[in-house]
Amino acid sequence: MTSKIPSENNYDIICVGGGIMSATLALMMKLLEPKSKILILERLEKVAEESTEAWNNAGTGHSALCELNYTPEKENGNIEISKAIKIFEQFETTKQFWAYLVEQGLIRDPKNFLRSVPHHSWVRGKDDVKFLKKRYEAMKASPFFKTMEFSEDLETLKKWFPLIMENRDRNEKMAATRMELGTEVNFGKLTERYFHILETEYDIPVLRGHEVLDIDPEKEQEWKVEAKNLKTGEKCHYDAEHVFIGAGGGALPLLQKVEIKEKEGYGGFPVSGQWLYCKNREIIEKHHAKVYSKAGPDAPPMSTPHLDSRHIDGKKELLFGPFAGFSTKFLKEGSKLDLPKTINLSNIPSMWGVFWHNLPLTKYLINQVTMGHEERMEDLRVFIKEAKAEDWDLRIAGQRVQIIKRDKEQGGILEFGTDLVHSTDGTITALLGASPGASVAVPIMIDVLKVAFPEKLKSAKWQEKLAEMVPFWNKDIENNIEEFQKAQANSSKKLELDVLH
């Protein structure tokens, strides 16, 4: 779609970045406040081309059904599931918003971006089987995970994921859990649909090929955004009461230019991802599941190995990974100078602290970067015993910039979640980090609304509309479980998922 030329220079909100986050915020804002004036600026010629693009992310509806890093084992041997519960609730909130869009006719074919696929956790060895069983028992006690199944029976596992169970030693100790409720999401297709709605239904200008150069205070509670048309070289300026920086890896360099004290001490650690993808259609058709296992020692949480069924560009695919890489770029279509340009006096202590206290991670990344095809195939053969090198190829996925922030004891700490950084008055908001990312876009954007529009959010008009769009946006789910289960069933039905609740 050709970018619409704005008819004015003054806006209520300017969103920087053409991914899932900016699109979600803009759409929610137009539904809440139809008269709001919004402008979206994207550096590339297409939207949804960086972290949101299907090949650049895991494509998992992250709801803690299979991700073992969300349920750590404490020193006393108990399994901590509070993070799993939070992520489950957040993804269900996101699904409620999608279901609302279907009800309103804004999304007509949810299977274009969302499909049911069972989620599995799979482990091998006596110790890990013991851990998985304790995790299952802890999660099964929660009403959210009551349908979880656990098995050590090889015949059962063969029914769950036959490709992985081919040619297995019957004496091998292994176990798995299964959740039928799992989903696969093509966030690229969803984001493209969002932008189609924004441009055609709400007449919002989306300027592609426009790079934001700077954001400066214009006057009290107003910001001037300077952008460059990358085709013509022409610079343009736009004023806004609120600016949201949702530019993925590009958010940190831009935030550092904004004159707010809250940015101090933040740094970024870029990690690239790579997938092995299957080229043999016969093998692809043998697997219909997401199977997550345990990350190796010193591996970051995002490197949890998984074998996934995916649907990309109208075809079923089979991916294994991710393998980590390192690049100083903050975006896949970025510059090798991205990392050095973000190092400054404010964040040098944070950066040094992270490096010094994460030497095993550095070693892990070096090992990953130097891996050859046969070494990656050996990792895959943990999942598929007889995998042949000629059936698989390597594909570069997206760049993720993990958060580095100040810490009194260590100087700096590396985090693998997301941080919402904002000015005291809430007129500037920026999203840093990556995981669990797009799956929790809706609750993250509700947090943005709380920061940026606290008074409007207290109004009866906004509260009623939000309750219509996202029934559990501010309700405690665990204390309203029956009502939640009805909303969950409604979402599944509207979204045409195979498992209704």
C-alpha positions as CSV (number, residue, x, y, z in Angstrom):
1,M,0.0,0.0,0.0
2,T,1.3,3.5,-0.9
3,S,2.0,5.7,2.1
4,K,-0.6,8.4,2.4
5,I,0.8,12.0,2.6
6,P,-0.3,13.6,5.9
7,S,-2.6,16.5,5.6
8,E,-1.3,18.1,8.8
9,N,1.7,18.2,11.1
10,N,0.0,18.0,14.5
11,Y,-1.0,14.8,16.1
12,D,-2.3,13.3,19.4
13,I,0.1,10.3,19.1
14,I,3.0,9.5,16.8
15,C,4.0,5.8,16.8
16,V,7.5,5.0,15.7
17,G,7.8,1.6,14.1
18,G,5.7,-0.5,11.8
19,G,5.4,-3.7,13.8
20,I,2.8,-5.4,16.1
21,M,3.3,-3.0,19.0
22,S,2.7,0.3,17.2
23,A,-0.2,-1.3,15.2
24,T,-1.9,-2.6,18.4
25,L,-1.6,0.7,20.2
26,A,-2.9,2.7,17.3
27,L,-5.8,0.4,16.7
28,M,-6.8,0.3,20.4
29,M,-6.5,4.1,20.6
30,K,-8.8,4.6,17.6
31,L,-11.4,2.2,19.1
32,L,-11.3,4.1,22.4
33,E,-11.0,7.6,21.0
34,P,-12.2,7.6,17.4
35,K,-11.3,11.3,16.9
36,S,-7.7,10.9,18.0
37,K,-5.1,11.9,15.4
38,I,-2.4,9.3,14.9
39,L,0.6,9.1,12.6
40,I,2.9,6.0,12.2
41,L,6.4,6.2,10.9
42,E,8.3,3.2,9.6
43,R,11.9,3.1,8.3
44,L,11.4,0.2,5.8
45,E,9.3,0.2,2.7
46,K,6.9,-2.4,4.2
47,V,5.4,-2.9,7.6
48,A,5.9,-6.0,9.7
49,E,9.4,-6.7,8.2
50,E,11.5,-6.9,11.3
51,S,10.7,-8.8,14.5
52,T,7.1,-9.2,13.5
53,E,7.9,-11.0,10.2
54,A,7.0,-14.7,10.4
55,W,10.5,-16.1,9.8
56,N,11.9,-13.7,12.3
57,N,10.1,-15.0,15.4
58,A,9.1,-18.2,17.1
59,G,5.5,-18.0,15.9
60,T,4.3,-19.4,19.3
61,G,1.3,-18.1,21.1
62,H,3.4,-17.7,24.2
63,S,1.2,-18.7,27.1
64,A,3.6,-20.8,29.2
65,L,2.1,-24.1,28.1
66,C,5.4,-25.5,27.0
67,E,8.2,-23.0,27.8
68,L,10.2,-24.6,30.6
69,N,12.2,-21.4,31.3
70,Y,9.0,-19.8,32.7
71,T,8.7,-22.4,35.5
72,P,12.1,-22.5,37.3
73,E,12.9,-25.0,40.1
74,K,13.6,-23.2,43.4
75,E,16.4,-24.2,45.8
76,N,13.9,-26.0,48.0
77,G,12.9,-28.2,45.0
78,N,9.5,-26.5,44.4
79,I,8.4,-25.3,41.0
80,E,7.7,-21.6,40.7
81,I,4.7,-21.1,38.3
82,S,3.8,-17.5,39.0
83,K,5.5,-16.2,35.8
84,A,3.7,-18.9,33.8
85,I,0.4,-17.8,35.2
86,K,1.1,-14.2,34.4
87,I,2.1,-15.0,30.8
88,F,-0.9,-17.3,30.3
89,E,-3.3,-14.5,31.5
90,Q,-1.6,-12.0,29.2
91,F,-2.0,-14.1,26.1
92,E,-5.6,-14.8,26.9
93,T,-6.1,-11.1,27.2
94,T,-4.6,-10.7,23.7
95,K,-6.9,-13.4,22.4
96,Q,-9.9,-11.6,23.8
97,F,-9.0,-8.5,21.8
98,W,-8.6,-10.5,18.6
99,A,-12.0,-12.1,19.2
100,Y,-13.5,-8.6,19.6
101,L,-12.0,-7.6,16.2
102,V,-13.6,-10.7,14.7
103,E,-17.0,-9.7,16.3
104,Q,-16.7,-6.2,14.8
105,G,-15.9,-7.6,11.3
106,L,-12.5,-6.0,11.3
107,I,-10.9,-9.4,11.1
108,R,-12.7,-11.8,8.8
109,D,-10.5,-14.9,8.6
110,P,-8.7,-15.6,11.9
111,K,-7.1,-18.7,10.4
112,N,-5.1,-16.5,8.2
113,F,-2.9,-15.7,11.3
114,L,-4.0,-18.1,14.1
115,R,-4.1,-21.9,14.2
116,S,-4.5,-24.5,16.9
117,V,-1.4,-26.7,17.5
118,P,-0.6,-28.8,20.6
119,H,2.1,-27.4,22.9
120,H,4.5,-30.0,24.4
121,S,7.4,-29.9,26.8
122,W,9.7,-32.8,26.2
123,V,12.7,-33.9,28.3
124,R,15.1,-36.9,28.5
125,G,17.1,-38.4,31.4
126,K,16.1,-39.3,34.9
127,D,16.6,-35.8,36.5
128,D,14.8,-33.9,33.8
129,V,11.9,-36.3,33.9
130,K,11.6,-35.8,37.6
131,F,11.6,-32.0,37.1
132,L,8.9,-32.2,34.4
133,K,6.7,-34.4,36.6
134,K,7.0,-31.9,39.4
135,R,6.3,-29.0,37.0
136,Y,3.2,-30.9,35.7
137,E,1.8,-31.4,39.2
138,A,2.4,-27.8,40.1
139,M,0.7,-26.5,37.0
140,K,-2.1,-29.0,37.0
141,A,-3.2,-27.5,40.3
142,S,-3.9,-24.2,38.6
143,P,-7.3,-23.9,36.8
144,F,-5.4,-22.5,33.8
145,F,-3.5,-25.7,33.2
146,K,-6.0,-28.3,34.4
147,T,-6.1,-29.9,30.9
148,M,-2.4,-30.6,30.8
149,E,-1.4,-34.2,30.2
150,F,1.8,-35.9,31.3
151,S,3.3,-39.2,30.1
152,E,6.4,-41.3,30.2
153,D,4.8,-44.0,28.0
154,L,6.6,-44.2,24.7
155,E,3.5,-45.3,22.8
156,T,1.7,-42.2,24.1
157,L,4.6,-40.0,23.1
158,K,4.6,-41.6,19.7
159,K,1.0,-40.5,19.2
160,W,1.8,-37.0,20.4
161,F,4.9,-36.4,18.1
162,P,5.6,-39.4,15.9
163,L,8.5,-37.8,14.1
164,I,10.5,-37.3,17.3
165,M,9.8,-40.9,18.4
166,E,11.0,-42.6,15.2
167,N,14.0,-44.9,15.8
168,R,14.1,-44.3,19.5
169,D,15.7,-46.7,22.0
170,R,12.9,-48.2,24.0
171,N,15.0,-48.0,27.1
172,E,15.6,-44.3,26.8
173,K,14.1,-42.4,29.8
174,M,11.9,-39.5,28.6
175,A,8.7,-37.7,29.4
176,A,6.5,-35.0,28.0
177,T,3.5,-32.8,28.8
178,R,0.8,-31.8,26.3
179,M,-1.6,-28.9,26.1
180,E,-4.2,-29.1,23.3
181,L,-5.0,-25.4,24.0
182,G,-1.8,-24.3,22.3
183,T,-1.6,-22.0,19.2
184,E,0.6,-21.0,16.4
185,V,0.5,-17.3,15.4
186,N,1.7,-15.6,12.2
187,F,2.3,-12.2,13.7
188,G,3.4,-10.8,10.3
189,K,0.0,-11.5,8.8
190,L,-1.8,-10.2,11.8
191,T,0.2,-6.9,11.8
192,E,-0.4,-6.5,8.0
193,R,-4.2,-6.8,8.7
194,Y,-3.9,-4.3,11.5
195,F,-2.3,-1.7,9.2
196,H,-4.9,-2.4,6.5
197,I,-7.6,-1.6,9.1
198,L,-5.8,1.5,10.3
199,E,-5.3,2.9,6.8
200,T,-8.6,1.9,5.1
201,E,-11.1,2.1,8.0
202,Y,-9.6,4.9,10.1
203,D,-7.6,6.9,7.5
204,I,-4.4,6.9,9.6
205,P,-1.3,7.9,7.6
206,V,1.4,5.3,7.7
207,L,4.6,6.7,6.3
208,R,6.8,3.9,5.1
209,G,10.4,4.6,4.1
210,H,10.6,7.4,6.8
211,E,13.4,7.2,9.4
212,V,12.9,9.0,12.7
213,L,16.1,11.0,13.4
214,D,15.3,12.8,16.6
215,I,12.6,13.6,19.1
216,D,12.8,16.9,20.9
217,P,10.6,18.8,23.4
218,E,8.7,21.4,21.5
219,K,6.8,23.1,24.3
220,E,5.1,22.1,27.5
221,Q,3.9,18.5,27.1
222,E,4.5,18.4,23.3
223,W,7.2,16.8,21.2
224,K,8.7,17.5,17.8
225,V,9.6,14.4,15.8
226,E,12.1,14.9,13.0
227,A,12.0,12.2,10.2
228,K,13.7,11.7,6.9
229,N,12.1,10.5,3.7
230,L,14.7,7.9,2.7
231,K,13.7,8.0,-1.0
232,T,13.9,11.8,-1.5
233,G,16.3,12.7,1.4
234,E,13.7,15.3,2.5
235,K,13.4,16.0,6.2
236,C,10.0,16.6,7.8
237,H,8.8,17.6,11.2
238,Y,5.7,16.6,13.1
239,D,4.3,17.7,16.5
240,A,2.6,15.3,18.9
241,E,1.3,15.3,22.5
242,H,2.4,11.7,22.9
243,V,5.2,9.7,21.2
244,F,5.4,5.9,21.4
245,I,8.7,4.3,20.4
246,G,7.9,0.7,19.4
247,A,10.8,0.2,16.9
248,G,12.1,-3.1,18.2
249,G,15.9,-3.0,18.2
250,G,15.7,0.5,16.9
251,A,14.0,1.8,20.1
252,L,17.1,2.1,22.3
253,P,19.2,4.3,19.9
254,L,16.2,6.6,19.5
255,L,15.3,6.7,23.2
256,Q,18.9,7.8,23.9
257,K,18.3,10.9,21.9
258,V,15.2,11.9,24.0
259,E,15.7,14.4,26.8
260,I,14.3,12.4,29.7
261,K,16.2,11.2,32.7
262,E,14.5,7.8,32.7
263,K,16.7,6.6,29.8
264,E,19.9,6.8,31.8
265,G,21.8,3.6,32.3
266,Y,20.0,1.5,29.7
267,G,22.1,-0.4,27.2
268,G,21.4,-3.2,24.7
269,F,22.9,-6.6,23.9
270,P,22.0,-7.7,20.4
271,V,21.5,-11.5,19.7
272,S,20.6,-12.7,16.3
273,G,18.5,-15.9,15.7
274,Q,18.9,-18.7,13.1
275,W,16.6,-21.6,12.2
276,L,17.1,-24.9,10.5
277,Y,14.2,-25.3,8.2
278,C,13.1,-28.5,6.5
279,K,13.1,-28.8,2.7
280,N,11.5,-32.3,2.6
281,R,7.7,-32.1,2.3
282,E,7.3,-35.7,3.4
283,I,9.0,-35.0,6.7
284,I,7.2,-31.7,7.2
285,E,3.8,-33.5,7.0
286,K,4.8,-36.0,9.8
287,H,4.9,-33.3,12.5
288,H,2.0,-31.3,13.8
289,A,3.1,-29.9,17.2
290,K,5.3,-27.4,19.0
291,V,7.8,-29.3,21.1
292,Y,10.0,-27.3,23.5
293,S,12.8,-28.8,25.5
294,K,15.4,-27.5,28.1
295,A,18.0,-25.0,27.1
296,G,21.6,-26.2,27.6
297,P,23.9,-24.9,30.3
298,D,24.7,-21.1,30.1
299,A,22.3,-20.7,27.2
300,P,19.9,-17.7,27.4
301,P,16.2,-18.5,27.9
302,M,15.3,-17.5,24.4
303,S,17.6,-20.3,23.1
304,T,15.3,-23.0,24.4
305,P,15.4,-25.6,21.5
306,H,12.1,-26.4,19.9
307,L,10.8,-28.3,16.8
308,D,7.8,-26.5,15.4
309,S,5.1,-26.8,12.9
310,R,4.5,-23.5,11.2
311,H,2.3,-22.0,8.4
312,I,4.2,-19.3,6.5
313,D,3.2,-17.8,3.2
314,G,0.4,-20.3,2.7
315,K,2.6,-23.4,3.3
316,K,3.2,-25.7,6.2
317,E,6.8,-25.5,7.4
318,L,9.0,-27.3,9.9
319,L,11.6,-25.3,11.9
320,F,14.2,-26.2,14.5
321,G,16.2,-23.9,16.7
322,P,16.8,-21.2,17.4
323,F,20.6,-21.0,17.1
324,A,22.1,-17.8,18.4
325,G,24.3,-15.6,16.5
326,F,26.0,-12.3,17.2
327,S,25.9,-9.1,15.3
328,T,26.4,-5.5,16.3
329,K,23.3,-4.6,14.4
330,F,20.2,-3.8,16.5
331,L,17.9,-4.6,13.5
332,K,18.1,-7.2,10.8
333,E,18.1,-4.3,8.3
334,G,20.3,-2.2,10.6
335,S,23.9,-1.0,10.7
336,K,27.0,-2.6,12.2
337,L,27.5,0.6,14.1
338,D,24.2,0.2,16.1
339,L,25.9,-1.3,19.2
340,P,28.9,1.0,19.4
341,K,26.8,4.1,18.8
342,T,24.6,3.3,21.9
343,I,27.6,3.0,24.4
344,N,27.9,6.2,26.4
345,L,29.0,7.5,29.8
346,S,25.6,6.8,31.3
347,N,25.6,3.1,30.4
348,I,29.3,2.0,30.4
349,P,29.0,0.7,34.0
350,S,25.9,-1.3,33.1
351,M,27.5,-2.7,29.9
352,W,30.8,-3.6,31.7
353,G,28.9,-5.2,34.6
354,V,26.9,-7.4,32.3
355,F,30.0,-8.4,30.3
356,W,31.9,-9.3,33.5
357,H,29.1,-11.3,35.1
358,N,28.0,-13.1,31.9
359,L,31.2,-14.6,30.7
360,P,29.6,-18.0,30.2
361,L,27.0,-16.4,27.9
362,T,29.8,-14.8,25.9
363,K,31.4,-18.2,25.5
364,Y,28.0,-19.7,24.6
365,L,27.5,-17.1,21.8
366,I,31.1,-17.7,20.5
367,N,30.3,-21.4,20.3
368,Q,27.0,-20.8,18.5
369,V,28.5,-18.4,16.0
370,T,31.3,-20.8,15.0
371,M,28.9,-23.8,14.5
372,G,28.9,-25.5,11.1
373,H,26.0,-27.2,9.4
374,E,26.9,-30.6,10.7
375,E,27.1,-29.4,14.3
376,R,23.7,-27.9,14.0
377,M,22.4,-31.1,12.6
378,E,23.8,-32.9,15.6
379,D,21.6,-30.7,17.8
380,L,18.6,-31.5,15.6
381,R,19.3,-35.2,15.9
382,V,18.5,-35.0,19.6
383,F,14.9,-34.4,18.3
384,I,15.0,-36.3,15.0
385,K,17.3,-39.2,15.3
386,E,17.8,-39.9,11.6
387,A,17.8,-36.3,10.3
388,K,19.7,-35.9,7.1
389,A,21.8,-32.8,6.4
390,E,20.5,-32.5,2.8
391,D,16.9,-32.2,4.1
392,W,17.6,-29.0,6.1
393,D,19.0,-25.6,5.5
394,L,19.8,-22.5,7.6
395,R,17.7,-19.4,7.6
396,I,18.6,-16.1,9.4
397,A,15.9,-15.0,11.7
398,G,15.4,-11.6,13.4
399,Q,17.6,-9.5,15.7
400,R,16.7,-9.2,19.4
401,V,18.2,-6.6,21.6
402,Q,18.2,-7.7,25.2
403,I,17.9,-5.1,27.9
404,I,20.9,-4.0,29.9
405,K,20.1,-1.9,33.0
406,R,21.8,-0.5,36.1
407,D,22.2,-2.7,39.1
408,K,23.7,-1.5,42.4
409,E,25.5,-4.8,43.1
410,Q,26.7,-5.9,39.7
411,G,26.9,-2.6,37.9
412,G,24.5,-3.9,35.2
413,I,22.2,-6.8,34.6
414,L,21.0,-8.5,31.5
415,E,17.2,-9.0,31.2
416,F,15.4,-11.1,28.7
417,G,11.9,-9.6,29.2
418,T,10.5,-6.3,28.2
419,D,10.6,-2.9,29.8
420,L,8.3,0.0,29.3
421,V,10.4,3.1,29.7
422,H,8.5,6.4,30.0
423,S,8.9,10.0,31.0
424,T,7.4,11.1,34.3
425,D,4.5,12.8,32.6
426,G,3.9,9.8,30.3
427,T,4.1,11.8,27.1
428,I,7.0,9.7,25.9
429,T,6.8,5.9,26.1
430,A,9.3,3.3,24.7
431,L,9.3,-0.4,24.6
432,L,12.7,-2.2,25.1
433,G,13.4,-5.9,25.0
434,A,11.9,-8.9,23.3
435,S,10.3,-11.7,25.2
436,P,7.5,-12.9,25.3
437,G,7.0,-10.1,22.8
438,A,4.1,-10.1,20.3
439,S,2.0,-12.6,22.3
440,V,1.5,-10.1,25.0
441,A,1.1,-7.0,22.8
442,V,-2.4,-6.1,24.1
443,P,-1.6,-6.1,27.9
444,I,1.6,-4.2,27.2
445,M,-0.4,-1.6,25.2
446,I,-2.9,-1.3,28.1
447,D,0.2,-0.5,30.3
448,V,1.1,2.2,27.8
449,L,-2.4,3.6,28.0
450,K,-2.2,3.6,31.8
451,V,1.0,5.7,31.7
452,A,0.1,8.0,28.8
453,F,-3.6,8.6,29.5
454,P,-4.2,7.9,33.2
455,E,-7.2,10.4,33.4
456,K,-8.9,9.1,30.3
457,L,-8.5,5.6,31.5
458,K,-10.4,6.5,34.7
459,S,-13.4,7.7,32.7
460,A,-16.5,5.6,32.4
461,K,-16.4,5.9,28.6
462,W,-12.9,4.3,28.3
463,Q,-13.6,1.7,31.1
464,E,-16.8,0.5,29.4
465,K,-15.1,0.4,26.0
466,L,-12.1,-1.5,27.2
467,A,-14.3,-4.0,29.0
468,E,-16.1,-4.6,25.7
469,M,-12.8,-5.0,23.8
470,V,-10.9,-6.9,26.4
471,P,-13.3,-8.3,29.2
472,F,-10.5,-9.1,31.6
473,W,-8.3,-6.1,31.0
474,N,-8.5,-5.1,34.7
475,K,-10.2,-8.1,36.3
476,D,-8.5,-10.6,38.5
477,I,-8.8,-13.9,36.6
478,E,-8.2,-16.3,39.4
479,N,-11.0,-14.9,41.5
480,N,-13.4,-14.8,38.6
481,I,-12.5,-18.2,37.1
482,E,-16.0,-19.2,35.8
483,E,-16.5,-15.9,34.1
484,F,-13.0,-16.1,32.6
485,Q,-13.7,-19.6,31.3
486,K,-16.8,-18.3,29.5
487,A,-14.7,-15.5,27.9
488,Q,-12.0,-18.0,27.0
489,A,-14.5,-20.3,25.3
490,N,-16.0,-17.2,23.4
491,S,-12.5,-16.2,22.2
492,S,-11.7,-19.7,21.0
493,K,-15.1,-19.9,19.1
494,K,-14.7,-16.5,17.5
495,L,-11.1,-17.3,16.5
496,E,-12.1,-20.6,15.0
497,L,-9.7,-22.6,17.2
498,D,-10.0,-26.3,17.3
499,V,-10.0,-26.4,21.1
500,L,-12.8,-24.2,22.5
501,H,-11.7,-24.2,26.2
